[in-house]
Amino acid sequence: MEYIKELRKYIGHSPIMMCACGCLIFNENNQVLLQKRSDDNLWGNPGGSMDLGETIYDTVIREIKEETNLDIKKEDLKIFNIYSGEEQHHIYPNKDEVYFVNIIFEIHKYSGDIVSDIESKELKFFDIDKLPNNITKPFESVARDLKNKLNQ
């Protein structure tokens, strides 16, 4: 995130392309962990932007630890899907504008106790067919694919 903060000093709120990694974390009941964001009060999967020099695995492992306090391992991660384009356009409450290239992983093994950080108002497991309605725009396509996977 320091990279993005530094970049914003030069470009202000103008749109940027940003690589982000998130994770669908499933519990033993096949429920998915979602994060209610503190900046916009909307639900989505935990995750965040890649720092310079990081791999996608470094990013998702770091972000999950920061946002949920859970420990996950690279060998347990599976790519769920990769999202880009207009459906990944997002304007933050502070007016920063981004187009994500969003790599979403899924995982069923984790350790630790769930603890929210400053970016989260709440962390909660949901049944896939009962996801909240108030979700972030970048999560809409992920939620659609998650529900489609359930119905297969």
Summary of the structure (lengths in Angstrom):
residues: 152
radius of gyration: 14.7
end to end distance: 37.0
largest distance: 46.7
contacts: 457
relative contact order: 0.25
helix: 30%
strand: 34%
